[in-house]
Amino acid sequence: MSLFVDTSVWSLALRRDRPPNVPEVGALEQALAGGELVTTTGLVYQELLQGFHGPRDQEAIVARFGALPFLTPDRHDHFEAAQLRNRARRRGVQVGTIDAILAQLCIRYELRLLTTDTDFARIAEHEPLERWTP
């Protein structure tokens, strides 16, 4: 199964002072080295560019992401993400707008989500979201 890598993992992987032994970063490195399909979307790309400062950091992100397939949410994805968020809210689970659209893209394209964000675990309890686990 292909991977969709969330901002949380990319952010750790791209840091110069990366903490050692982060299983999600290891999984990303293994997927990239093994030729597994790793996908992203403009929202993740934008969050990374906003979070790293300096031209050298931004150039590295632009270069690395140049080879990755980008998924672009369409009208249906936004509708389904809103439905996912509304269902979660009725169960007392708060889901952010960006997390909802990322989860929807993973569900639609049957991608395994690689993330360190525990909010997605709550989504996966009630939605067909497949998360990578160590």
C-alpha angles and dihedrals in degrees: 000000000000123000131237107199118210125218091254092065097040089050092055093043093052097046118108090214094047115168112247125251101018103163093208092055089049090051090051092049091047092049092050093046092046095051095246114159109261116187136186142172137229093262092061091044091051094047090053094048089050092049100049118065131204131049095263093055093046093047090053091052092047091049095047094046093047090082097047124095111243121216114212116205114230131201092278091053091053091049092049092045089054090050091049091050092047092050090050092049091053087056091050095255118132114218122181121229094247093046089051094054092045091051090048092052090051092049094046096048095035093240126160110237116228108199144136091209108111092202088081091059089063091049091050091055089072106017132060091254113142114210127192111245128188 
